[in-house]
Amino acid sequence: MQVTGKVVVVTGGANGIGKALCEAFHNAGAAKVVVADLDAANARAVAAMVDGAAFKCDVSQENDIVHVIEETERQFGPIDLFCSNAGIGGGFDPMSENAGGASDEPWQRSWAIHVMAHVYAARHLIPRMRARGGGYFLNTISAAGLLSQVGSPAYSTTKHAAVGFAENLAISHKAHNIKVSILCPQGVDTNMLRSIPKGPQSGDGDLTPEQVAKDVLAGLEQETFLILPHPQVLGYMRKKTENYDRWIGGMAKIQAKMREEFGK
Ligand SMILES: NC(=O)c1ccc[n+]([C@@H]2O[C@H](COP(=O)([O-])OP(=O)(O)OC[C@H]3O[C@@H](n4cnc5c(N)ncnc54)[C@H](O)[C@@H]3O)[C@@H](O)[C@H]2O)c1
């Protein structure tokens, strides 16, 4: 897909990777970029920079997603590309005292934002896209959804679920000309990365959000399911499937090292 002339929505577009996506889409000639975020002030600031529109939206609320879709289409026309990008870095514990955690709260919040938000976007856009002959979903997930996030079971698990949903979305609707890409970087220099303990996500170097946005434009152009700004991730995926037990052993070593560093 070329984004030139397209109507695009970016959730979590007020900051970080989402903000860089909004700028990249605008620079590539999108007809309208809609910034949907809980952070209304920064959403408006980004929208002003890209001659776009801003909506205050909590992606964990189905009604908020419905509002963004309905208002975007009413004001600017059919949504060609919907980017579910909003995410949170909750539930990190570098000591990993108990993978089950202490309460449901980080699990439920992560589930709502990382998974159900993607489901709601599909639920309300698929009928519209099918009726007009196609569309595109870009879901920002993480390398943690393909590998794991040492120190955060809730992040890892919900990002895995997001990969599972995106696969099924792509399979279910290939016949309807609905395309799906998943963006799975390791460390990207954003507020979220700065808010979590330093860990293996930065092992291959943190990228800038702008670099990631460039990779997204290339991935959309090629319409590949998997967009990997850190190409090393493909090698790690292969190692995981080649020998699961050895891979878990290696990850457990990283966990042990993390405990040592944070326990000092
Ligand atoms: N930064 C990284 O290292 C990294 C790596 C892999 C994947 N990711 C993923 O990239 C995505 C973007 O993260 P980022 O690094 O740019 O972080 P960020 O904190 O800079 O931006 C996240 C944005 O999402 C918004 N948001 C959070 N909860 C929301 C909600 N309920 N409704 C609407 N908006 C909400 C925030 O207000 C913020 O603007 C996330 O899905 C994250 O999991 C980030």
The ligand as an SDF file (V2000), in Angstrom:
LIG
                    3D

 44 48  0  0  0  0  0  0  0  0999 V2000
    9.3270    1.7970   22.9220 N   0  0  0  0  0  0  0  0  0  0  0  0
    9.6380    0.5250   22.7410 C   0  0  0  0  0  0  0  0  0  0  0  0
   10.7580    0.1020   23.0520 O   0  0  0  0  0  0  0  0  0  0  0  0
    8.6380   -0.4190   22.1350 C   0  0  0  0  0  0  0  0  0  0  0  0
    9.1080   -1.6510   21.6490 C   0  0  0  0  0  0  0  0  0  0  0  0
    8.2020   -2.5380   21.0870 C   0  0  0  0  0  0  0  0  0  0  0  0
    6.8720   -2.2000   20.9870 C   0  0  0  0  0  0  0  0  0  0  0  0
    6.4460   -0.9940   21.4780 N   0  0  0  0  0  0  0  0  0  0  0  0
    5.0190   -0.7010   21.3460 C   0  0  0  0  0  0  0  0  0  0  0  0
    4.8780    0.4860   20.5920 O   0  0  0  0  0  0  0  0  0  0  0  0
    3.6230    1.1040   20.8980 C   0  0  0  0  0  0  0  0  0  0  0  0
    3.8430    2.5800   21.1380 C   0  0  0  0  0  0  0  0  0  0  0  0
    4.6470    2.7340   22.2910 O   0  0  0  0  0  0  0  0  0  0  0  0
    5.7300    3.9010   22.4630 P   0  0  0  0  0  0  0  0  0  0  0  0
    7.0180    3.2600   22.7670 O   0  0  0  0  0  0  0  0  0  0  0  0
    5.6300    4.8780   21.3690 O   0  0  0  0  0  0  0  0  0  0  0  0
    5.2290    4.5110   23.8550 O   0  0  0  0  0  0  0  0  0  0  0  0
    4.7670    5.9800   24.2810 P   0  0  0  0  0  0  0  0  0  0  0  0
    4.4910    5.8560   25.7250 O   0  0  0  0  0  0  0  0  0  0  0  0
    5.7210    6.9960   23.7870 O   0  0  0  0  0  0  0  0  0  0  0  0
    3.4020    6.1730   23.4640 O   0  0  0  0  0  0  0  0  0  0  0  0
    2.2630    5.4170   23.7420 C   0  0  0  0  0  0  0  0  0  0  0  0
    1.0430    6.2580   23.4470 C   0  0  0  0  0  0  0  0  0  0  0  0
   -0.1220    5.4620   23.6970 O   0  0  0  0  0  0  0  0  0  0  0  0
   -1.0590    6.2790   24.3870 C   0  0  0  0  0  0  0  0  0  0  0  0
   -1.9730    5.4420   25.1610 N   0  0  0  0  0  0  0  0  0  0  0  0
   -1.6840    4.6370   26.2300 C   0  0  0  0  0  0  0  0  0  0  0  0
   -2.8080    4.0590   26.6700 N   0  0  0  0  0  0  0  0  0  0  0  0
   -3.8150    4.4820   25.8670 C   0  0  0  0  0  0  0  0  0  0  0  0
   -5.2030    4.2290   25.8260 C   0  0  0  0  0  0  0  0  0  0  0  0
   -5.8030    3.4180   26.7170 N   0  0  0  0  0  0  0  0  0  0  0  0
   -5.9450    4.8270   24.8590 N   0  0  0  0  0  0  0  0  0  0  0  0
   -5.3640    5.6570   23.9520 C   0  0  0  0  0  0  0  0  0  0  0  0
   -4.0510    5.9590   23.9530 N   0  0  0  0  0  0  0  0  0  0  0  0
   -3.2890    5.3670   24.9090 C   0  0  0  0  0  0  0  0  0  0  0  0
   -0.2050    7.1760   25.2850 C   0  0  0  0  0  0  0  0  0  0  0  0
   -0.9290    8.3370   25.7210 O   0  0  0  0  0  0  0  0  0  0  0  0
    0.9400    7.5010   24.3430 C   0  0  0  0  0  0  0  0  0  0  0  0
    0.6740    8.6490   23.5660 O   0  0  0  0  0  0  0  0  0  0  0  0
    3.0680    0.3360   22.0900 C   0  0  0  0  0  0  0  0  0  0  0  0
    2.0840   -0.5760   21.6600 O   0  0  0  0  0  0  0  0  0  0  0  0
    4.2800   -0.4110   22.6220 C   0  0  0  0  0  0  0  0  0  0  0  0
    3.9330   -1.5690   23.3330 O   0  0  0  0  0  0  0  0  0  0  0  0
    7.3020   -0.0980   22.0290 C   0  0  0  0  0  0  0  0  0  0  0  0
  1  2  1  0
  2  3  2  0
  2  4  1  0
  4  5  1  0
  4 44  2  0
  5  6  2  0
  6  7  1  0
  7  8  2  0
  8  9  1  0
  8 44  1  0
  9 10  1  0
  9 42  1  0
 10 11  1  0
 11 12  1  0
 11 40  1  0
 12 13  1  0
 13 14  1  0
 14 15  2  0
 14 16  1  0
 14 17  1  0
 17 18  1  0
 18 19  2  0
 18 20  1  0
 18 21  1  0
 21 22  1  0
 22 23  1  0
 23 24  1  0
 23 38  1  0
 24 25  1  0
 25 26  1  0
 25 36  1  0
 26 27  1  0
 26 35  1  0
 27 28  2  0
 28 29  1  0
 29 30  1  0
 29 35  2  0
 30 31  1  0
 30 32  2  0
 32 33  1  0
 33 34  2  0
 34 35  1  0
 36 37  1  0
 36 38  1  0
 38 39  1  0
 40 41  1  0
 40 42  1  0
 42 43  1  0
M  CHG  2   8   1  16  -1
M  END
$$$$
